[in-house]
Amino acid sequence: MSWTSTERYRIRPAPGGLALVQELLNTRAIPPYGEDVLAGGTGVRWLRDVTAAWAEEQGWPGPSGEPRAGDLERVRALRERLAALVTGEAEPVRAPTDVSLRPGLDEEGRVALVPAGSPGEWLEGAVWAQVLLAQADGTWQRLKLCREPACRSAFYDRSRNNSGVWHDVRRCGNAANLRASRARRKQRAAEAPTGE
């Protein structure tokens, strides 16, 4: 399956269903990579393509109908909630999100949570099911947002000790290290005694 929003950042997709979550997070506008994928007509096309491809890959029935007026707004709100969840800044939610997940069985007899509804509802159900599965299998903590403030792209940390903080060490890591070095030099210069 092609993950166009993630691939525009030159990031390898996360394994399994976390790739769907990562793809949604990477629809945000991050210069110089591109605009917000969920804006206007591109958002409708992205939503239609991603839900159809994910449904086909999973062997599930797809969403019912075409994207409706509120679907993109719903998906953008989901993207923000997911970003907060990934960074550990999410507030507890006492009122459950209104999504439909129906139990099904895959070819090996394992239970699957199959989403239903309009494309926005369907995607939200599919994403929450994948978050739940990733939390249960211990891979959730490897999905991160790049620490570089100008980037914040979602990446899957493949480091052995789960210590990655940048989606691209050469690009985002070097920029952060350069800023830190300049700040240290500036601090040393400010603390140096002035000649009289």
C-alpha positions as CSV (number, residue, x, y, z in Angstrom):
1,M,0.0,0.0,0.0
2,S,1.2,3.5,-0.8
3,W,1.4,6.0,2.1
4,T,1.8,9.2,0.1
5,S,1.7,11.6,3.1
6,T,4.4,9.7,5.0
7,E,6.5,9.1,1.9
8,R,6.7,12.8,1.1
9,Y,8.8,13.2,4.3
10,R,11.1,10.4,3.0
11,I,10.1,8.3,6.1
12,R,9.6,4.5,6.1
13,P,6.1,3.6,7.0
14,A,5.5,2.1,10.4
15,P,4.8,-1.7,10.5
16,G,1.2,-3.0,10.2
17,G,-1.7,-0.9,11.2
18,L,0.5,1.8,12.8
19,A,1.2,2.9,9.2
20,L,-2.4,4.0,8.9
21,V,-2.1,6.1,12.1
22,Q,1.3,7.5,10.9
23,E,-0.2,8.4,7.5
24,L,-3.0,10.4,9.1
25,L,-0.5,12.3,11.3
26,N,1.7,13.1,8.3
27,T,-1.2,14.8,6.4
28,R,-0.3,18.1,8.2
29,A,1.4,20.9,6.3
30,I,5.2,21.0,7.0
31,P,7.2,23.2,4.8
32,P,9.1,22.5,2.5
33,Y,7.5,19.1,2.1
34,G,4.0,20.2,1.3
35,E,0.6,21.6,2.2
36,D,-2.0,20.2,4.5
37,V,-3.3,17.1,2.6
38,L,-6.7,17.4,4.4
39,A,-7.5,20.8,2.9
40,G,-10.3,21.0,0.4
41,G,-10.4,18.7,-2.6
42,T,-7.2,17.0,-1.8
43,G,-8.6,16.0,1.6
44,V,-11.7,14.4,0.0
45,R,-9.5,12.5,-2.5
46,W,-7.0,11.4,0.3
47,L,-9.9,10.2,2.5
48,R,-11.5,8.3,-0.3
49,D,-8.2,6.7,-1.4
50,V,-6.9,5.8,2.0
51,T,-10.1,4.2,3.3
52,A,-10.6,2.2,0.0
53,A,-7.0,1.0,0.0
54,W,-7.0,0.1,3.8
55,A,-10.4,-1.7,3.5
56,E,-9.0,-3.7,0.5
57,E,-5.8,-4.6,2.3
58,Q,-7.6,-5.8,5.3
59,G,-10.3,-7.6,3.4
60,W,-13.1,-5.5,5.0
61,P,-16.1,-3.8,3.5
62,G,-15.2,-0.1,2.9
63,P,-17.0,3.0,4.1
64,S,-20.6,3.7,3.1
65,G,-20.9,6.4,0.5
66,E,-18.8,9.3,-0.5
67,P,-17.2,11.7,2.0
68,R,-19.7,14.0,3.6
69,A,-19.4,17.6,4.7
70,G,-18.3,16.9,8.2
71,D,-16.0,14.0,7.4
72,L,-12.8,16.1,6.8
73,E,-13.5,18.2,9.9
74,R,-13.8,15.0,11.9
75,V,-10.6,13.6,10.5
76,R,-8.7,16.8,11.2
77,A,-9.9,16.7,14.8
78,L,-8.8,13.1,15.0
79,R,-5.4,14.0,13.7
80,E,-5.0,16.6,16.5
81,R,-6.1,14.2,19.2
82,L,-3.7,11.6,17.9
83,A,-0.8,14.1,17.9
84,A,-1.6,14.9,21.5
85,L,-1.7,11.2,22.3
86,V,1.6,10.5,20.7
87,T,3.3,13.3,22.6
88,G,1.7,12.3,25.9
89,E,-0.3,15.6,26.1
90,A,-3.7,14.1,25.6
91,E,-6.4,14.8,28.1
92,P,-8.5,11.9,29.3
93,V,-11.8,11.6,27.4
94,R,-14.8,10.7,29.5
95,A,-17.3,10.8,26.6
96,P,-16.6,8.1,24.1
97,T,-16.0,9.0,20.4
98,D,-19.0,8.0,18.3
99,V,-17.5,5.3,16.0
100,S,-18.8,1.9,14.9
101,L,-16.5,-1.0,15.2
102,R,-17.9,-4.5,14.6
103,P,-16.2,-7.7,15.6
104,G,-15.2,-9.9,12.7
105,L,-12.8,-12.9,12.2
106,D,-9.9,-13.0,9.9
107,E,-8.6,-16.0,7.9
108,E,-6.7,-17.3,10.9
109,G,-9.7,-17.0,13.3
110,R,-8.4,-13.9,15.1
111,V,-10.9,-11.3,16.1
112,A,-10.7,-8.1,14.1
113,L,-12.5,-4.8,14.9
114,V,-14.0,-3.8,11.5
115,P,-15.0,-0.1,11.1
116,A,-18.3,1.0,9.6
117,G,-20.0,4.3,8.6
118,S,-19.2,7.2,6.4
119,P,-15.6,7.6,5.2
120,G,-14.7,9.9,8.2
121,E,-16.4,7.7,10.7
122,W,-14.9,4.6,9.1
123,L,-11.4,6.0,9.1
124,E,-11.7,7.1,12.8
125,G,-12.9,3.6,13.8
126,A,-10.0,2.0,11.8
127,V,-7.5,4.3,13.4
128,W,-8.7,3.9,17.0
129,A,-8.7,0.1,16.5
130,Q,-5.1,0.2,15.3
131,V,-4.0,2.4,18.2
132,L,-5.6,-0.1,20.6
133,L,-3.8,-3.0,18.9
134,A,-0.5,-1.1,19.0
135,Q,-0.9,-0.3,22.6
136,A,-1.7,-3.9,23.4
137,D,1.3,-5.3,21.5
138,G,3.8,-2.7,22.8
139,T,4.6,-0.9,19.5
140,W,2.6,2.2,20.2
141,Q,5.5,3.9,22.1
142,R,7.7,3.7,19.0
143,L,5.4,6.0,17.0
144,K,6.7,9.5,17.6
145,L,6.6,13.1,16.3
146,C,9.9,14.6,15.2
147,R,11.3,16.8,18.0
148,E,12.3,19.5,15.5
149,P,9.6,22.2,16.1
150,A,9.6,23.2,12.4
151,C,8.9,19.5,11.4
152,R,6.9,17.4,13.8
153,S,6.4,14.6,11.2
154,A,5.4,11.2,12.5
155,F,8.0,8.5,12.4
156,Y,8.4,4.9,13.7
157,D,11.4,4.7,16.0
158,R,13.4,1.6,14.8
159,S,16.3,2.3,17.2
160,R,17.2,-0.7,19.4
161,N,16.5,1.3,22.6
162,N,13.6,3.4,21.3
163,S,15.7,6.6,21.8
164,G,15.1,8.3,18.4
165,V,13.8,11.9,18.5
166,W,14.1,13.1,14.9
167,H,12.6,11.7,11.8
168,D,15.8,12.5,10.0
169,V,19.0,13.0,12.0
170,R,20.8,14.7,9.2
171,R,18.1,17.3,8.5
172,C,16.3,17.8,11.8
173,G,19.0,16.6,14.2
174,N,21.7,18.8,12.7
175,A,19.4,21.8,12.8
176,A,18.7,21.2,16.5
177,N,22.3,20.6,17.3
178,L,23.4,23.8,15.4
179,R,20.8,25.9,17.3
180,A,22.0,24.4,20.6
181,S,25.7,25.1,19.7
182,R,24.9,28.7,18.8
183,A,22.9,29.2,22.1
184,R,25.9,27.9,24.1
185,R,28.3,30.2,22.3
186,K,26.0,33.1,22.9
187,Q,25.7,32.2,26.6
188,R,29.4,31.9,27.0
189,A,29.9,35.2,25.3
190,A,27.4,36.9,27.6
191,E,29.1,35.4,30.6
192,A,32.6,36.3,29.6
193,P,34.2,39.2,31.5
194,T,34.3,42.4,29.6
195,G,37.7,44.2,29.2
196,E,38.0,47.5,30.9
